[in-house]
Amino acid sequence: MSNNKHQIYFDFGLSKLRASAFNKVNLNEVFYTQSKFIFDQIEVDSEIQKIITLLENNTNEYVDDINLMVDDNKMLSIGISVSKKIDDIELKQEDIRFLVQEAKQQILKHYNSQNIVHIIINNYKINHSDYDYLPLDKKCNFISLDILFICLPEKTIQYFKKLFYRFDISINQIICSSYAKALNYKENFSLNDNISFIDIGFSKTSITTYLNNKIISLDVLPIGGNHITKDISQILKVNLEEAENLKFNFDKKETFLNDKNFQLDMLKKIIFARIEEILELCVCSIKLNLNIIDQYKMVLMGDGAKILDNQYKNEISFTNNIDFLEETIEDICLSGYKLGMGSNKHEVTVVPKKQVKQGFFEKLFHFFK
């Protein structure tokens, strides 16, 4: 890690890039910037360069490393329980290290194309009692852990490492963007709520579900806001850029559509039909993970959800408790920063050790306290 006075968090979306520079000494001193809407992926390199230049000009420092926030269509969450019998002795962190390492090896063995990005311990069962934290002073003869692993494809990790290497930038840590945002935003809701954060992105929709204030799943659907744009383009016979503009301006004055050969009602039908499809798929995921029929809240967020704020949610034939959360660049980057600085006390970080003759080892445990 560099000796720079700023920490850089870079949120890499398929349609827009966002970045922030947090002053390590004065946390109130933050610089934010973002790219234009990216219609063509050949624009990515030039937009990254523009953002890097702005960051360097505003911090008076070279950007040589970043913390990357990213999602992927093929990211997944895997829940696993592991247990161990102990001879009635006081618990030590070494016992937990052993269990998490064992669980991690099982994940890597069966999902060898995945890279573990987050390790979250949701529950400690000591003898026959459940704990949210590790009671190190307790004697026990049996311990079990409920662990959730959030993974990104190894191919995706390598892509971003090579991408930023072209700009002489290394990646300190990788954070799943939708997970970081959900963790941050849930502080605004009741701890007793069963809640799912629906993050509608460019080409994917992620569903981060909490039960009793614990994350139980992060599911991903390979469908997002760009599918709505394509629907508009195909049905109304306009190009993608024009379709994108229609999508985000359909609720403006009708004069915006005066020169078009279609009615505003038709545009609404196209948009809400696809939104309903996305939400129906989300509901299936939520019910499967919560194992309940009702009594859960859905919070819509992400650029793909901006066309459906609280003003229009009645247009959707859902009886669920749906809220719309309008994100800002500050909200998004701060979510990554807070998680990177250890806001989730249930998460275990993986800290690389120096290379030794026997190979590359990992120190698994730094518990946030």
C-alpha positions in Angstrom: 0.0 0.0 0.0 1.3 3.5 -0.8 2.1 6.3 1.6 -0.4 8.6 0.0 -2.5 10.7 2.3 -5.7 9.6 0.5 -7.5 6.3 0.1 -9.1 5.9 -3.3 -12.4 4.0 -3.7 -13.4 3.2 -7.3 -16.9 1.9 -8.1 -16.8 0.2 -11.5 -20.2 -0.1 -13.1 -20.8 -1.2 -16.7 -22.6 2.1 -17.5 -20.9 4.5 -15.2 -17.6 4.8 -13.2 -17.4 6.5 -9.8 -14.5 7.4 -7.7 -13.6 9.1 -4.4 -10.6 10.1 -2.5 -10.8 10.0 1.3 -8.3 11.9 3.3 -6.8 9.5 5.9 -6.3 12.3 8.5 -9.3 14.5 7.9 -12.3 12.2 7.1 -14.4 15.2 6.3 -12.2 16.0 3.3 -13.5 13.9 0.5 -13.4 14.4 -3.3 -15.9 12.6 -5.5 -16.1 12.3 -9.3 -17.8 10.1 -11.9 -17.8 9.4 -15.6 -20.4 10.1 -18.2 -22.9 7.4 -19.2 -20.9 4.8 -21.1 -22.7 3.5 -24.2 -19.7 1.8 -25.7 -17.1 -0.2 -23.7 -14.3 1.1 -25.9 -14.8 4.4 -23.9 -13.8 2.7 -20.7 -10.1 3.4 -20.9 -10.5 7.1 -21.7 -13.0 7.5 -18.9 -10.7 5.8 -16.4 -7.9 8.1 -17.4 -10.1 11.2 -17.0 -11.1 10.1 -13.5 -7.5 9.4 -12.5 -6.4 12.8 -13.8 -9.1 14.5 -11.7 -8.2 12.5 -8.6 -4.5 13.4 -8.9 -5.2 17.1 -9.6 -7.5 17.3 -6.5 -5.3 15.3 -4.1 -1.9 16.5 -5.4 -0.8 12.8 -5.3 -0.2 10.1 -7.9 -2.8 7.4 -7.9 -0.9 4.2 -7.6 -3.4 2.0 -5.8 -7.1 1.8 -5.4 -9.9 -0.1 -3.5 -12.2 -1.5 -6.2 -15.9 -1.8 -5.8 -17.4 -4.1 -8.5 -20.3 -6.5 -9.1 -20.5 -9.3 -11.7 -23.3 -11.3 -13.4 -21.7 -14.5 -12.1 -20.9 -13.5 -8.5 -22.5 -15.8 -6.0 -22.9 -16.3 -2.3 -22.4 -19.7 -0.6 -23.5 -20.6 2.9 -21.8 -23.4 4.8 -21.8 -24.7 8.3 -18.7 -26.3 9.9 -18.3 -27.8 13.4 -15.6 -29.1 15.7 -15.6 -31.1 19.0 -13.4 -29.6 21.7 -12.3 -31.2 25.0 -14.2 -28.9 27.3 -11.6 -26.1 27.2 -11.8 -22.3 26.7 -12.3 -21.2 23.2 -9.3 -19.7 21.3 -9.2 -17.8 18.1 -7.1 -20.7 16.7 -10.2 -22.9 16.9 -12.1 -20.5 14.7 -9.2 -20.1 12.3 -9.2 -23.9 11.8 -12.9 -24.0 11.1 -12.9 -21.1 8.7 -9.8 -22.3 6.9 -11.6 -25.7 6.5 -14.7 -24.1 5.1 -12.7 -21.9 2.8 -10.8 -24.9 1.4 -14.1 -26.7 0.7 -15.4 -23.7 -1.2 -12.2 -23.4 -3.3 -12.3 -27.1 -4.0 -15.9 -27.2 -5.3 -15.9 -23.7 -6.9 -12.4 -23.5 -8.3 -13.3 -20.8 -10.8 -14.4 -18.4 -8.0 -12.4 -16.0 -5.9 -13.5 -15.5 -2.3 -14.0 -11.7 -1.7 -16.0 -11.6 1.6 -16.2 -14.1 4.5 -19.0 -13.4 6.9 -19.6 -15.4 10.1 -23.3 -15.1 10.8 -23.6 -17.3 13.9 -21.5 -19.1 16.5 -23.1 -22.1 18.1 -21.3 -22.9 21.4 -22.5 -26.2 22.8 -26.3 -25.6 22.4 -26.4 -21.8 22.5 -26.2 -19.3 19.6 -24.1 -16.2 19.7 -23.6 -13.2 17.3 -20.0 -12.9 18.5 -17.2 -15.2 19.7 -17.3 -15.7 23.5 -13.6 -16.5 24.0 -13.9 -16.9 27.8 -16.5 -19.8 27.5 -15.6 -23.4 28.0 -17.1 -25.7 25.4 -17.0 -29.2 23.9 -18.7 -28.3 20.6 -18.6 -25.3 18.3 -20.3 -24.7 15.0 -20.0 -21.7 12.6 -22.5 -20.5 10.0 -20.5 -18.8 7.3 -21.4 -17.0 4.2 -18.9 -16.6 1.4 -19.4 -14.0 -1.3 -17.4 -14.8 -4.4 -16.5 -13.2 -7.7 -15.2 -15.2 -10.7 -11.4 -15.4 -10.9 -11.6 -14.3 -14.5 -13.3 -11.1 -13.4 -10.6 -10.4 -10.8 -7.8 -11.0 -13.3 -9.5 -8.7 -15.9 -9.6 -5.8 -13.5 -6.0 -6.3 -12.3 -4.8 -6.2 -15.9 -7.0 -3.3 -16.7 -5.7 -1.0 -13.9 -2.1 -2.4 -14.4 -2.2 -0.5 -17.8 -2.5 2.7 -15.7 0.3 1.6 -13.3 -2.3 1.1 -10.6 -2.5 -1.9 -8.2 -5.7 -3.1 -6.4 -5.5 -3.2 -2.6 -8.9 -4.9 -2.0 -11.9 -5.8 -4.0 -15.4 -5.2 -2.5 -18.7 -6.4 -3.9 -20.5 -3.1 -4.5 -24.1 -4.3 -3.9 -23.1 -6.0 -0.7 -21.3 -2.9 0.6 -24.2 -0.6 -0.2 -26.8 -2.9 1.4 -24.7 -3.2 4.5 -24.5 0.6 4.7 -28.2 1.4 3.8 -29.7 -1.2 6.2 -28.7 1.1 9.1 -31.7 3.3 8.1 -34.2 0.5 8.6 -35.4 -1.4 11.7 -33.1 -4.2 12.8 -36.2 -6.4 13.0 -37.1 -6.0 9.4 -36.7 -8.9 6.9 -35.4 -6.8 4.1 -34.0 -7.3 0.6 -32.0 -4.7 -1.3 -32.7 -4.9 -5.0 -29.8 -3.3 -6.9 -30.8 -3.0 -10.6 -27.7 -2.3 -12.6 -26.9 -2.2 -16.3 -27.0 -5.9 -17.1 -27.7 -7.5 -13.8 -29.9 -7.3 -10.7 -28.5 -8.3 -7.3 -30.7 -9.3 -4.4 -29.1 -8.9 -1.0 -31.4 -10.4 1.7 -31.2 -9.9 5.4 -33.1 -11.9 8.0 -33.0 -10.7 11.6 -30.2 -8.2 10.7 -28.0 -11.0 9.3 -27.2 -11.3 5.6 -28.4 -14.7 4.4 -27.9 -14.5 0.6 -26.7 -12.4 -2.3 -28.3 -13.6 -5.5 -27.7 -12.3 -9.0 -30.1 -12.2 -12.0 -28.6 -11.7 -15.5 -31.1 -9.0 -16.3 -31.0 -5.2 -15.7 -31.7 -1.7 -16.9 -30.1 -2.3 -20.3 -32.8 -4.9 -21.0 -35.4 -2.2 -20.6 -33.5 0.0 -23.0 -33.3 -2.8 -25.6 -37.0 -3.4 -25.3 -37.7 0.3 -26.0 -35.3 0.3 -28.9 -36.7 -2.8 -30.5 -40.4 -2.0 -30.1 -40.3 1.7 -30.8 -37.7 1.4 -33.6 -35.2 3.9 -32.1 -31.4 3.5 -31.5 -30.1 2.5 -28.1 -29.0 6.0 -27.1 -32.4 7.5 -27.9 -34.1 4.6 -26.1 -32.0 5.3 -23.0 -33.0 8.9 -23.0 -36.7 8.0 -23.4 -36.4 5.6 -20.5 -35.1 8.2 -18.1 -37.3 11.0 -19.3 -40.7 9.2 -19.7 -42.1 11.1 -16.7 -41.2 14.5 -18.1 -43.5 16.8 -20.0 -45.2 15.1 -22.9 -43.7 17.6 -25.2 -40.6 15.5 -25.0 -42.4 12.9 -27.0 -44.1 15.2 -29.5 -42.0 14.2 -32.4 -42.3 10.5 -31.9 -44.8 8.1 -33.5 -46.0 6.5 -30.3 -47.9 7.4 -27.2 -46.6 7.9 -23.7 -48.8 5.0 -22.5 -47.0 2.6 -24.8 -43.6 3.7 -23.4 -44.9 3.2 -19.8 -46.2 -0.3 -20.7 -42.8 -1.3 -22.1 -40.9 -0.1 -19.0 -43.3 -1.4 -16.4 -43.7 -4.8 -18.1 -39.9 -5.4 -17.8 -39.7 -4.0 -14.3 -42.5 -6.3 -13.2 -40.6 -9.3 -14.7 -37.4 -8.3 -12.8 -39.3 -7.9 -9.5 -41.2 -11.2 -9.9 -37.8 -13.0 -10.3 -36.5 -11.1 -7.3 -39.5 -12.2 -5.2 -38.9 -15.8 -6.1 -35.3 -15.4 -4.8 -36.4 -13.7 -1.6 -39.1 -16.2 -0.7 -36.7 -19.1 -1.4 -34.1 -17.6 1.0 -36.4 -16.3 3.7 -38.7 -19.3 3.4 -41.7 -17.1 4.1 -44.6 -15.8 2.0 -44.9 -12.2 3.2 -43.5 -9.9 6.0 -40.5 -8.6 4.1 -39.5 -5.3 2.7 -38.0 -4.7 -0.8 -35.8 -1.7 -1.3 -35.0 -0.7 -4.9 -31.8 1.0 -5.7 -29.2 1.3 -8.5 -29.3 3.3 -11.8 -31.7 0.8 -13.3 -34.3 1.6 -10.6 -34.2 5.4 -11.1 -37.1 5.2 -13.5 -39.3 3.7 -10.7 -39.3 6.0 -7.6 -42.0 6.1 -4.9 -44.2 8.1 -7.2 -44.6 5.2 -9.7 -44.5 2.1 -7.5 -48.3 1.9 -7.6 -48.0 1.2 -11.3 -46.6 -2.2 -10.4 -49.0 -5.0 -9.5 -47.2 -5.9 -6.3 -48.6 -5.8 -2.8 -45.2 -6.1 -1.1 -43.7 -3.3 1.0 -41.6 -1.6 -1.7 -39.4 1.5 -1.1 -37.2 3.3 -3.5 -33.8 4.5 -2.4 -32.2 7.2 -4.6 -28.5 6.8 -4.3 -25.8 9.5 -4.7 -22.2 9.1 -5.6 -21.4 10.0 -2.0 -23.7 7.2 -0.8 -22.1 4.6 -3.0 -18.4 5.5 -2.4 -19.0 5.9 1.4 -20.5 2.4 1.5 -17.3 1.0 0.1 -15.1 3.1 2.4 -17.0 2.0 5.5 -16.8 -1.6 4.6 -13.1 -1.3 3.7 -12.5 0.3 7.1 -14.2 -2.6 9.0 -17.8 -1.6 9.5 -19.0 -5.2 9.4 -18.1 -6.8 12.7 -19.1 -10.2 11.4 -16.6 -10.2 8.5 -13.2 -11.8 8.5 -10.5 -10.3 6.3 -7.9 -12.3 4.5 -4.5 -10.6 5.0 -1.7 -11.8 2.7 1.6 -12.8 4.3 5.0 -12.4 2.8 6.2 -15.1 0.5 8.3 -17.8 2.0 10.1 -20.8 0.6 7.2 -23.2 1.2 4.9 -21.1 -0.9 2.3 -18.4 -0.4 0.3 -18.5 2.8 -2.6 -16.5 4.1 -3.3 -15.2 7.5 -7.1 -15.6 7.8 -8.1 -13.7 10.8 -8.3 -10.1 11.7 -11.6 -9.8 13.6 -13.2 -6.4 13.7 -14.0 -5.6 17.3 
